[in-house]
Amino acid sequence: MKVLVTDLDGKVHEIEGKSGWTLMEVIRDAGLPIKAECGGACACATCHVYVDDDWMDASGERSEEEEDMIDLALEVEDTSRLSCQIEMSDSLDGLKVRLARDAVL
């Protein structure tokens, strides 16, 4: 499955998603500069991304734990998610996200 990730410069990177992995792991494995300081434990907000409006429903709802961590992020939008909390599956083939400024190395 493919994932389209827009970096801070507006460049779109088409990367390969892996079913069962989190979006954060996919982004990190592709070599994009995502901090992800807690390693996916939902204990920080350094894997903050903006999910494209068309993909919000498919990416799932924020858990209460994710909501608490999103509150720590900068420049939060309605489409803000922690990429460590989005599990990749075939239903997310073509997913579009944009890296948030506070998540980039």
Biopython code that builds the backbone (N, CA, C, O; Angstrom):
import numpy as np
from Bio.PDB.StructureBuilder import StructureBuilder

atoms = [
    (1, "MET", "N", (0.847, -1.169, 0.000)),
    (1, "MET", "CA", (0.000, 0.000, 0.000)),
    (1, "MET", "C", (0.890, 1.229, 0.000)),
    (1, "MET", "O", (2.019, 1.188, 0.488)),
    (2, "LYS", "N", (0.377, 2.327, -0.550)),
    (2, "LYS", "CA", (1.185, 3.532, -0.593)),
    (2, "LYS", "C", (0.629, 4.570, 0.377)),
    (2, "LYS", "O", (-0.565, 4.616, 0.673)),
    (3, "VAL", "N", (1.555, 5.402, 0.857)),
    (3, "VAL", "CA", (1.216, 6.518, 1.726)),
    (3, "VAL", "C", (1.892, 7.745, 1.131)),
    (3, "VAL", "O", (3.058, 7.687, 0.739)),
    (4, "LEU", "N", (1.168, 8.852, 1.062)),
    (4, "LEU", "CA", (1.718, 10.097, 0.537)),
    (4, "LEU", "C", (1.947, 11.046, 1.704)),
    (4, "LEU", "O", (1.005, 11.470, 2.374)),
    (5, "VAL", "N", (3.225, 11.373, 1.937)),
    (5, "VAL", "CA", (3.608, 12.221, 3.063)),
    (5, "VAL", "C", (4.189, 13.524, 2.532)),
    (5, "VAL", "O", (5.154, 13.514, 1.767)),
    (6, "THR", "N", (3.604, 14.639, 2.937)),
    (6, "THR", "CA", (4.099, 15.950, 2.533)),
    (6, "THR", "C", (4.999, 16.490, 3.634)),
    (6, "THR", "O", (4.604, 16.563, 4.797)),
    (7, "ASP", "N", (6.223, 16.871, 3.248)),
    (7, "ASP", "CA", (7.160, 17.407, 4.235)),
    (7, "ASP", "C", (6.960, 18.912, 4.420)),
    (7, "ASP", "O", (6.061, 19.495, 3.813)),
    (8, "LEU", "N", (7.778, 19.534, 5.240)),
    (8, "LEU", "CA", (7.622, 20.957, 5.547)),
    (8, "LEU", "C", (7.889, 21.856, 4.350)),
    (8, "LEU", "O", (7.429, 22.997, 4.311)),
    (9, "ASP", "N", (8.629, 21.345, 3.374)),
    (9, "ASP", "CA", (8.902, 22.120, 2.160)),
    (9, "ASP", "C", (7.813, 21.959, 1.107)),
    (9, "ASP", "O", (7.888, 22.571, 0.042)),
    (10, "GLY", "N", (6.798, 21.138, 1.395)),
    (10, "GLY", "CA", (5.712, 20.920, 0.454)),
    (10, "GLY", "C", (5.977, 19.791, -0.532)),
    (10, "GLY", "O", (5.174, 19.540, -1.431)),
    (11, "LYS", "N", (7.113, 19.106, -0.357)),
    (11, "LYS", "CA", (7.438, 17.980, -1.244)),
    (11, "LYS", "C", (6.652, 16.749, -0.794)),
    (11, "LYS", "O", (6.602, 16.432, 0.395)),
    (12, "VAL", "N", (6.043, 16.066, -1.751)),
    (12, "VAL", "CA", (5.270, 14.861, -1.458)),
    (12, "VAL", "C", (6.160, 13.641, -1.668)),
    (12, "VAL", "O", (6.770, 13.476, -2.724)),
    (13, "HIS", "N", (6.224, 12.798, -0.655)),
    (13, "HIS", "CA", (6.994, 11.561, -0.709)),
    (13, "HIS", "C", (6.015, 10.397, -0.762)),
    (13, "HIS", "O", (5.167, 10.259, 0.119)),
    (14, "GLU", "N", (6.125, 9.565, -1.779)),
    (14, "GLU", "CA", (5.302, 8.359, -1.850)),
    (14, "GLU", "C", (6.107, 7.243, -1.208)),
    (14, "GLU", "O", (7.159, 6.856, -1.717)),
    (15, "ILE", "N", (5.611, 6.723, -0.087)),
    (15, "ILE", "CA", (6.325, 5.682, 0.639)),
    (15, "ILE", "C", (5.456, 4.432, 0.735)),
    (15, "ILE", "O", (4.239, 4.483, 0.554)),
    (16, "GLU", "N", (6.102, 3.326, 1.020)),
    (16, "GLU", "CA", (5.407, 2.045, 1.092)),
    (16, "GLU", "C", (4.916, 1.793, 2.510)),
    (16, "GLU", "O", (5.709, 1.763, 3.451)),
    (17, "GLY", "N", (3.607, 1.612, 2.663)),
    (17, "GLY", "CA", (3.035, 1.269, 3.951)),
    (17, "GLY", "C", (3.102, -0.232, 4.176)),
    (17, "GLY", "O", (3.111, -1.015, 3.226)),
    (18, "LYS", "N", (3.147, -0.619, 5.424)),
    (18, "LYS", "CA", (3.200, -2.043, 5.764)),
    (18, "LYS", "C", (2.055, -2.341, 6.721)),
    (18, "LYS", "O", (1.958, -1.746, 7.795)),
    (19, "SER", "N", (1.198, -3.259, 6.325)),
    (19, "SER", "CA", (0.050, -3.633, 7.139)),
    (19, "SER", "C", (0.507, -4.091, 8.519)),
    (19, "SER", "O", (1.444, -4.880, 8.644)),
    (20, "GLY", "N", (-0.169, -3.585, 9.560)),
    (20, "GLY", "CA", (0.171, -3.943, 10.925)),
    (20, "GLY", "C", (1.173, -2.997, 11.571)),
    (20, "GLY", "O", (1.305, -2.976, 12.795)),
    (21, "TRP", "N", (1.877, -2.216, 10.764)),
    (21, "TRP", "CA", (2.799, -1.214, 11.297)),
    (21, "TRP", "C", (2.003, 0.044, 11.613)),
    (21, "TRP", "O", (0.898, 0.232, 11.103)),
    (22, "THR", "N", (2.567, 0.903, 12.457)),
    (22, "THR", "CA", (1.945, 2.207, 12.653)),
    (22, "THR", "C", (2.455, 3.150, 11.569)),
    (22, "THR", "O", (3.513, 2.932, 10.978)),
    (23, "LEU", "N", (1.687, 4.192, 11.327)),
    (23, "LEU", "CA", (2.107, 5.197, 10.356)),
    (23, "LEU", "C", (3.456, 5.789, 10.750)),
    (23, "LEU", "O", (4.291, 6.042, 9.882)),
    (24, "MET", "N", (3.680, 6.013, 12.028)),
    (24, "MET", "CA", (4.961, 6.551, 12.500)),
    (24, "MET", "C", (6.112, 5.639, 12.089)),
    (24, "MET", "O", (7.141, 6.118, 11.613)),
    (25, "GLU", "N", (5.950, 4.334, 12.268)),
    (25, "GLU", "CA", (7.000, 3.386, 11.897)),
    (25, "GLU", "C", (7.268, 3.427, 10.400)),
    (25, "GLU", "O", (8.419, 3.351, 9.970)),
    (26, "VAL", "N", (6.215, 3.545, 9.609)),
    (26, "VAL", "CA", (6.340, 3.597, 8.154)),
    (26, "VAL", "C", (7.105, 4.859, 7.740)),
    (26, "VAL", "O", (8.004, 4.802, 6.900)),
    (27, "ILE", "N", (6.739, 5.997, 8.338)),
    (27, "ILE", "CA", (7.411, 7.260, 8.015)),
    (27, "ILE", "C", (8.881, 7.194, 8.419)),
    (27, "ILE", "O", (9.758, 7.569, 7.640)),
    (28, "ARG", "N", (9.148, 6.725, 9.617)),
    (28, "ARG", "CA", (10.528, 6.620, 10.119)),
    (28, "ARG", "C", (11.346, 5.654, 9.269)),
    (28, "ARG", "O", (12.494, 5.940, 8.931)),
    (29, "ASP", "N", (10.753, 4.502, 8.922)),
    (29, "ASP", "CA", (11.451, 3.487, 8.135)),
    (29, "ASP", "C", (11.797, 4.004, 6.731)),
    (29, "ASP", "O", (12.770, 3.563, 6.120)),
    (30, "ALA", "N", (10.993, 4.935, 6.237)),
    (30, "ALA", "CA", (11.231, 5.506, 4.909)),
    (30, "ALA", "C", (12.339, 6.568, 4.942)),
    (30, "ALA", "O", (12.743, 7.087, 3.901)),
    (31, "GLY", "N", (12.821, 6.882, 6.141)),
    (31, "GLY", "CA", (13.915, 7.838, 6.262)),
    (31, "GLY", "C", (13.485, 9.291, 6.323)),
    (31, "GLY", "O", (14.320, 10.190, 6.223)),
    (32, "LEU", "N", (12.196, 9.531, 6.485)),
    (32, "LEU", "CA", (11.737, 10.912, 6.620)),
    (32, "LEU", "C", (12.047, 11.400, 8.040)),
    (32, "LEU", "O", (12.079, 10.602, 8.976)),
    (33, "PRO", "N", (12.276, 12.711, 8.200)),
    (33, "PRO", "CA", (12.765, 13.249, 9.474)),
    (33, "PRO", "C", (11.681, 13.455, 10.530)),
    (33, "PRO", "O", (11.301, 14.590, 10.816)),
    (34, "ILE", "N", (11.183, 12.361, 11.109)),
    (34, "ILE", "CA", (10.161, 12.456, 12.154)),
    (34, "ILE", "C", (10.826, 12.150, 13.495)),
    (34, "ILE", "O", (11.578, 11.182, 13.609)),
    (35, "LYS", "N", (10.550, 12.976, 14.516)),
    (35, "LYS", "CA", (11.193, 12.801, 15.823)),
    (35, "LYS", "C", (10.770, 11.493, 16.496)),
    (35, "LYS", "O", (11.608, 10.636, 16.776)),
    (36, "ALA", "N", (9.486, 11.348, 16.749)),
    (36, "ALA", "CA", (8.951, 10.137, 17.389)),
    (36, "ALA", "C", (9.773, 9.746, 18.615)),
    (36, "ALA", "O", (10.243, 8.613, 18.727)),
    (37, "GLU", "N", (9.939, 10.696, 19.527)),
    (37, "GLU", "CA", (10.835, 10.524, 20.671)),
    (37, "GLU", "C", (10.468, 9.382, 21.611)),
    (37, "GLU", "O", (11.358, 8.765, 22.196)),
    (38, "CYS", "N", (9.182, 9.086, 21.769)),
    (38, "CYS", "CA", (8.800, 8.015, 22.701)),
    (38, "CYS", "C", (8.746, 6.654, 22.014)),
    (38, "CYS", "O", (8.477, 5.642, 22.661)),
    (39, "GLY", "N", (8.997, 6.629, 20.718)),
    (39, "GLY", "CA", (9.043, 5.358, 20.004)),
    (39, "GLY", "C", (7.685, 4.725, 19.743)),
    (39, "GLY", "O", (7.607, 3.546, 19.395)),
    (40, "GLY", "N", (6.630, 5.487, 19.905)),
    (40, "GLY", "CA", (5.304, 4.957, 19.588)),
    (40, "GLY", "C", (4.474, 4.581, 20.795)),
    (40, "GLY", "O", (3.476, 3.873, 20.660)),
    (41, "ALA", "N", (4.868, 5.043, 21.982)),
    (41, "ALA", "CA", (4.157, 4.685, 23.206)),
    (41, "ALA", "C", (3.034, 5.656, 23.562)),
    (41, "ALA", "O", (2.437, 5.546, 24.633)),
    (42, "CYS", "N", (2.740, 6.608, 22.670)),
    (42, "CYS", "CA", (1.718, 7.631, 22.912)),
    (42, "CYS", "C", (2.019, 8.395, 24.200)),
    (42, "CYS", "O", (1.126, 8.689, 24.995)),
    (43, "ALA", "N", (3.318, 8.711, 24.381)),
    (43, "ALA", "CA", (3.762, 9.423, 25.582)),
    (43, "ALA", "C", (4.354, 10.788, 25.252)),
    (43, "ALA", "O", (4.944, 11.435, 26.117)),
    (44, "CYS", "N", (4.201, 11.224, 24.011)),
    (44, "CYS", "CA", (4.668, 12.544, 23.597)),
    (44, "CYS", "C", (3.831, 12.957, 22.383)),
    (44, "CYS", "O", (2.870, 12.270, 22.037)),
    (45, "ALA", "N", (4.179, 14.048, 21.747)),
    (45, "ALA", "CA", (3.438, 14.480, 20.550)),
    (45, "ALA", "C", (4.398, 14.727, 19.398)),
    (45, "ALA", "O", (4.109, 15.521, 18.502)),
    (46, "THR", "N", (5.547, 14.042, 19.419)),
    (46, "THR", "CA", (6.584, 14.319, 18.425)),
    (46, "THR", "C", (6.473, 13.472, 17.160)),
    (46, "THR", "O", (7.425, 13.374, 16.385)),
    (47, "CYS", "N", (5.317, 12.868, 16.958)),
    (47, "CYS", "CA", (5.032, 12.188, 15.681)),
    (47, "CYS", "C", (3.756, 12.777, 15.085)),
    (47, "CYS", "O", (3.049, 12.119, 14.321)),
    (48, "HIS", "N", (3.479, 14.013, 15.445)),
    (48, "HIS", "CA", (2.281, 14.756, 15.048)),
    (48, "HIS", "C", (2.215, 14.915, 13.525)),
    (48, "HIS", "O", (3.171, 15.364, 12.892)),
    (49, "VAL", "N", (1.089, 14.543, 12.963)),
    (49, "VAL", "CA", (0.838, 14.741, 11.530)),
    (49, "VAL", "C", (-0.560, 15.321, 11.353)),
    (49, "VAL", "O", (-1.389, 15.283, 12.263)),
    (50, "TYR", "N", (-0.799, 15.856, 10.164)),
    (50, "TYR", "CA", (-2.131, 16.306, 9.772)),
    (50, "TYR", "C", (-2.635, 15.335, 8.720)),
    (50, "TYR", "O", (-2.003, 15.159, 7.679)),
    (51, "VAL", "N", (-3.756, 14.714, 8.984)),
    (51, "VAL", "CA", (-4.360, 13.764, 8.052)),
    (51, "VAL", "C", (-5.211, 14.555, 7.058)),
    (51, "VAL", "O", (-5.969, 15.443, 7.449)),
    (52, "ASP", "N", (-5.082, 14.231, 5.791)),
    (52, "ASP", "CA", (-5.900, 14.859, 4.759)),
    (52, "ASP", "C", (-7.380, 14.674, 5.103)),
    (52, "ASP", "O", (-7.792, 13.607, 5.557)),
    (53, "ASP", "N", (-8.172, 15.727, 4.881)),
    (53, "ASP", "CA", (-9.604, 15.689, 5.212)),
    (53, "ASP", "C", (-10.299, 14.438, 4.687)),
    (53, "ASP", "O", (-11.128, 13.850, 5.382)),
    (54, "ASP", "N", (-9.968, 14.031, 3.471)),
    (54, "ASP", "CA", (-10.617, 12.871, 2.857)),
    (54, "ASP", "C", (-10.287, 11.559, 3.558)),
    (54, "ASP", "O", (-10.955, 10.551, 3.324)),
    (55, "TRP", "N", (-9.278, 11.556, 4.404)),
    (55, "TRP", "CA", (-8.827, 10.335, 5.070)),
    (55, "TRP", "C", (-9.127, 10.315, 6.569)),
    (55, "TRP", "O", (-8.767, 9.360, 7.258)),
    (56, "MET", "N", (-9.775, 11.347, 7.073)),
    (56, "MET", "CA", (-10.029, 11.409, 8.514)),
    (56, "MET", "C", (-10.860, 10.231, 9.019)),
    (56, "MET", "O", (-10.508, 9.621, 10.029)),
    (57, "ASP", "N", (-11.941, 9.907, 8.344)),
    (57, "ASP", "CA", (-12.786, 8.796, 8.801)),
    (57, "ASP", "C", (-12.028, 7.477, 8.772)),
    (57, "ASP", "O", (-12.109, 6.689, 9.715)),
    (58, "ALA", "N", (-11.299, 7.238, 7.704)),
    (58, "ALA", "CA", (-10.577, 5.971, 7.550)),
    (58, "ALA", "C", (-9.453, 5.822, 8.572)),
    (58, "ALA", "O", (-9.102, 4.705, 8.951)),
    (59, "SER", "N", (-8.886, 6.945, 9.020)),
    (59, "SER", "CA", (-7.755, 6.861, 9.959)),
    (59, "SER", "C", (-8.196, 6.572, 11.391)),
    (59, "SER", "O", (-7.365, 6.282, 12.252)),
    (60, "GLY", "N", (-9.481, 6.648, 11.642)),
    (60, "GLY", "CA", (-10.002, 6.302, 12.962)),
    (60, "GLY", "C", (-10.136, 7.498, 13.888)),
    (60, "GLY", "O", (-9.718, 8.610, 13.566)),
    (61, "GLU", "N", (-10.725, 7.242, 15.037)),
    (61, "GLU", "CA", (-10.953, 8.277, 16.045)),
    (61, "GLU", "C", (-9.746, 8.352, 16.976)),
    (61, "GLU", "O", (-9.059, 7.356, 17.205)),
    (62, "ARG", "N", (-9.503, 9.539, 17.505)),
    (62, "ARG", "CA", (-8.467, 9.690, 18.531)),
    (62, "ARG", "C", (-8.950, 9.046, 19.826)),
    (62, "ARG", "O", (-10.104, 9.218, 20.218)),
    (63, "SER", "N", (-8.074, 8.313, 20.480)),
    (63, "SER", "CA", (-8.394, 7.775, 21.799)),
    (63, "SER", "C", (-8.264, 8.906, 22.822)),
    (63, "SER", "O", (-7.736, 9.972, 22.505)),
    (64, "GLU", "N", (-8.734, 8.680, 24.024)),
    (64, "GLU", "CA", (-8.602, 9.679, 25.087)),
    (64, "GLU", "C", (-7.120, 9.955, 25.372)),
    (64, "GLU", "O", (-6.722, 11.099, 25.595)),
    (65, "GLU", "N", (-6.322, 8.899, 25.361)),
    (65, "GLU", "CA", (-4.871, 9.036, 25.581)),
    (65, "GLU", "C", (-4.235, 9.899, 24.484)),
    (65, "GLU", "O", (-3.404, 10.761, 24.770)),
    (66, "GLU", "N", (-4.631, 9.661, 23.232)),
    (66, "GLU", "CA", (-4.103, 10.456, 22.127)),
    (66, "GLU", "C", (-4.553, 11.914, 22.247)),
    (66, "GLU", "O", (-3.766, 12.824, 21.986)),
    (67, "GLU", "N", (-5.796, 12.143, 22.636)),
    (67, "GLU", "CA", (-6.296, 13.507, 22.841)),
    (67, "GLU", "C", (-5.432, 14.248, 23.857)),
    (67, "GLU", "O", (-5.085, 15.411, 23.653)),
    (68, "ASP", "N", (-5.085, 13.567, 24.956)),
    (68, "ASP", "CA", (-4.253, 14.191, 25.988)),
    (68, "ASP", "C", (-2.892, 14.590, 25.434)),
    (68, "ASP", "O", (-2.380, 15.661, 25.758)),
    (69, "MET", "N", (-2.310, 13.742, 24.610)),
    (69, "MET", "CA", (-0.993, 14.035, 24.037)),
    (69, "MET", "C", (-1.076, 15.112, 22.960)),
    (69, "MET", "O", (-0.184, 15.954, 22.861)),
    (70, "ILE", "N", (-2.135, 15.096, 22.153)),
    (70, "ILE", "CA", (-2.317, 16.121, 21.107)),
    (70, "ILE", "C", (-2.360, 17.511, 21.742)),
    (70, "ILE", "O", (-1.914, 18.488, 21.139)),
    (71, "ASP", "N", (-2.901, 17.596, 22.965)),
    (71, "ASP", "CA", (-2.946, 18.882, 23.662)),
    (71, "ASP", "C", (-1.555, 19.471, 23.886)),
    (71, "ASP", "O", (-1.416, 20.679, 24.078)),
    (72, "LEU", "N", (-0.525, 18.625, 23.863)),
    (72, "LEU", "CA", (0.857, 19.078, 24.061)),
    (72, "LEU", "C", (1.516, 19.525, 22.755)),
    (72, "LEU", "O", (2.593, 20.122, 22.769)),
    (73, "ALA", "N", (0.872, 19.235, 21.639)),
    (73, "ALA", "CA", (1.450, 19.556, 20.330)),
    (73, "ALA", "C", (1.263, 21.037, 20.019)),
    (73, "ALA", "O", (0.417, 21.716, 20.601)),
    (74, "LEU", "N", (2.076, 21.512, 19.087)),
    (74, "LEU", "CA", (1.971, 22.882, 18.601)),
    (74, "LEU", "C", (1.115, 22.892, 17.341)),
    (74, "LEU", "O", (1.053, 21.897, 16.618)),
    (75, "GLU", "N", (0.459, 24.007, 17.079)),
    (75, "GLU", "CA", (-0.298, 24.199, 15.842)),
    (75, "GLU", "C", (-1.281, 23.056, 15.571)),
    (75, "GLU", "O", (-1.325, 22.511, 14.468)),
    (76, "VAL", "N", (-2.058, 22.709, 16.580)),
    (76, "VAL", "CA", (-3.045, 21.626, 16.464)),
    (76, "VAL", "C", (-4.189, 22.067, 15.551)),
    (76, "VAL", "O", (-4.684, 23.190, 15.646)),
    (77, "GLU", "N", (-4.591, 21.169, 14.678)),
    (77, "GLU", "CA", (-5.717, 21.395, 13.771)),
    (77, "GLU", "C", (-6.740, 20.278, 13.988)),
    (77, "GLU", "O", (-6.465, 19.302, 14.685)),
    (78, "ASP", "N", (-7.908, 20.430, 13.389)),
    (78, "ASP", "CA", (-8.941, 19.390, 13.511)),
    (78, "ASP", "C", (-8.456, 18.047, 12.980)),
    (78, "ASP", "O", (-8.915, 16.994, 13.421)),
    (79, "THR", "N", (-7.529, 18.090, 12.035)),
    (79, "THR", "CA", (-7.046, 16.851, 11.413)),
    (79, "THR", "C", (-5.753, 16.337, 12.052)),
    (79, "THR", "O", (-5.120, 15.427, 11.517)),
    (80, "SER", "N", (-5.356, 16.910, 13.190)),
    (80, "SER", "CA", (-4.140, 16.470, 13.874)),
    (80, "SER", "C", (-4.296, 15.067, 14.430)),
    (80, "SER", "O", (-5.312, 14.730, 15.039)),
    (81, "ARG", "N", (-3.287, 14.267, 14.214)),
    (81, "ARG", "CA", (-3.227, 12.908, 14.781)),
    (81, "ARG", "C", (-1.796, 12.620, 15.178)),
    (81, "ARG", "O", (-0.869, 13.260, 14.683)),
    (82, "LEU", "N", (-1.613, 11.665, 16.066)),
    (82, "LEU", "CA", (-0.293, 11.137, 16.360)),
    (82, "LEU", "C", (-0.111, 9.935, 15.445)),
    (82, "LEU", "O", (-0.902, 8.992, 15.479)),
    (83, "SER", "N", (0.925, 9.976, 14.638)),
    (83, "SER", "CA", (1.105, 8.912, 13.642)),
    (83, "SER", "C", (1.357, 7.555, 14.285)),
    (83, "SER", "O", (1.163, 6.524, 13.641)),
    (84, "CYS", "N", (1.786, 7.539, 15.543)),
    (84, "CYS", "CA", (1.988, 6.258, 16.227)),
    (84, "CYS", "C", (0.673, 5.584, 16.581)),
    (84, "CYS", "O", (0.658, 4.415, 16.966)),
    (85, "GLN", "N", (-0.431, 6.311, 16.455)),
    (85, "GLN", "CA", (-1.737, 5.774, 16.819)),
    (85, "GLN", "C", (-2.585, 5.392, 15.607)),
    (85, "GLN", "O", (-3.752, 5.029, 15.751)),
    (86, "ILE", "N", (-1.999, 5.475, 14.420)),
    (86, "ILE", "CA", (-2.702, 5.073, 13.201)),
    (86, "ILE", "C", (-2.084, 3.774, 12.713)),
    (86, "ILE", "O", (-0.941, 3.757, 12.257)),
    (87, "GLU", "N", (-2.842, 2.680, 12.808)),
    (87, "GLU", "CA", (-2.327, 1.382, 12.361)),
    (87, "GLU", "C", (-2.630, 1.197, 10.882)),
    (87, "GLU", "O", (-3.766, 1.351, 10.434)),
    (88, "MET", "N", (-1.591, 0.867, 10.146)),
    (88, "MET", "CA", (-1.721, 0.704, 8.702)),
    (88, "MET", "C", (-2.497, -0.568, 8.368)),
    (88, "MET", "O", (-2.334, -1.610, 9.004)),
    (89, "SER", "N", (-3.347, -0.444, 7.346)),
    (89, "SER", "CA", (-4.101, -1.586, 6.829)),
    (89, "SER", "C", (-4.428, -1.284, 5.371)),
    (89, "SER", "O", (-4.218, -0.168, 4.896)),
    (90, "ASP", "N", (-4.937, -2.278, 4.676)),
    (90, "ASP", "CA", (-5.282, -2.089, 3.259)),
    (90, "ASP", "C", (-6.282, -0.951, 3.059)),
    (90, "ASP", "O", (-6.304, -0.328, 1.997)),
    (91, "SER", "N", (-7.104, -0.676, 4.064)),
    (91, "SER", "CA", (-8.099, 0.394, 3.925)),
    (91, "SER", "C", (-7.449, 1.779, 3.906)),
    (91, "SER", "O", (-8.114, 2.768, 3.594)),
    (92, "LEU", "N", (-6.163, 1.858, 4.235)),
    (92, "LEU", "CA", (-5.456, 3.142, 4.219)),
    (92, "LEU", "C", (-4.524, 3.284, 3.015)),
    (92, "LEU", "O", (-3.655, 4.155, 2.996)),
    (93, "ASP", "N", (-4.709, 2.424, 2.013)),
    (93, "ASP", "CA", (-3.914, 2.531, 0.785)),
    (93, "ASP", "C", (-4.213, 3.869, 0.111)),
    (93, "ASP", "O", (-5.353, 4.146, -0.261)),
    (94, "GLY", "N", (-3.180, 4.693, -0.041)),
    (94, "GLY", "CA", (-3.348, 6.019, -0.628)),
    (94, "GLY", "C", (-3.459, 7.132, 0.408)),
    (94, "GLY", "O", (-3.645, 8.296, 0.053)),
    (95, "LEU", "N", (-3.344, 6.778, 1.697)),
    (95, "LEU", "CA", (-3.434, 7.747, 2.787)),
    (95, "LEU", "C", (-2.539, 8.955, 2.521)),
    (95, "LEU", "O", (-1.395, 8.808, 2.090)),
    (96, "LYS", "N", (-3.071, 10.150, 2.783)),
    (96, "LYS", "CA", (-2.317, 11.396, 2.611)),
    (96, "LYS", "C", (-2.196, 12.092, 3.958)),
    (96, "LYS", "O", (-3.194, 12.340, 4.634)),
    (97, "VAL", "N", (-0.948, 12.407, 4.343)),
    (97, "VAL", "CA", (-0.693, 13.144, 5.577)),
    (97, "VAL", "C", (0.361, 14.211, 5.321)),
    (97, "VAL", "O", (1.100, 14.171, 4.338)),
    (98, "ARG", "N", (0.401, 15.163, 6.239)),
    (98, "ARG", "CA", (1.394, 16.229, 6.182)),
    (98, "ARG", "C", (2.108, 16.254, 7.526)),
    (98, "ARG", "O", (1.461, 16.229, 8.574)),
    (99, "LEU", "N", (3.442, 16.303, 7.505)),
    (99, "LEU", "CA", (4.199, 16.350, 8.741)),
    (99, "LEU", "C", (3.972, 17.695, 9.437)),
    (99, "LEU", "O", (3.927, 18.739, 8.786)),
    (100, "ALA", "N", (3.832, 17.659, 10.740)),
    (100, "ALA", "CA", (3.685, 18.889, 11.528)),
    (100, "ALA", "C", (5.078, 19.408, 11.887)),
    (100, "ALA", "O", (6.021, 18.634, 12.053)),
    (101, "ARG", "N", (5.185, 20.717, 12.001)),
    (101, "ARG", "CA", (6.468, 21.357, 12.284)),
    (101, "ARG", "C", (7.116, 20.812, 13.559)),
    (101, "ARG", "O", (8.333, 20.632, 13.600)),
    (102, "ASP", "N", (6.318, 20.548, 14.604)),
    (102, "ASP", "CA", (6.876, 20.101, 15.873)),
    (102, "ASP", "C", (7.297, 18.635, 15.878)),
    (102, "ASP", "O", (7.837, 18.152, 16.873)),
    (103, "ALA", "N", (7.061, 17.934, 14.796)),
    (103, "ALA", "CA", (7.429, 16.517, 14.725)),
    (103, "ALA", "C", (8.657, 16.263, 13.886)),
    (103, "ALA", "O", (9.138, 15.133, 13.805)),
    (104, "VAL", "N", (9.169, 17.310, 13.257)),
    (104, "VAL", "CA", (10.277, 17.135, 12.318)),
    (104, "VAL", "C", (11.605, 17.378, 13.006)),
    (104, "VAL", "O", (11.768, 18.333, 13.765)),
    (105, "LEU", "N", (12.558, 16.484, 12.724)),
    (105, "LEU", "CA", (13.920, 16.621, 13.278)),
    (105, "LEU", "C", (14.585, 17.871, 12.772)),
    (105, "LEU", "O", (15.729, 18.150, 13.130)),
]
sb = StructureBuilder()
sb.init_structure("model")
sb.init_model(0)
sb.init_chain("A")
sb.init_seg("    ")
for serial, (resi, resn, name, xyz) in enumerate(atoms, 1):
    if name == "N":
        sb.init_residue(resn, " ", resi, " ")
    sb.init_atom(name, np.array(xyz, "f"), 0.0, 1.0, " ", f" {name:<3s}", serial, name[0])
structure = sb.get_structure()
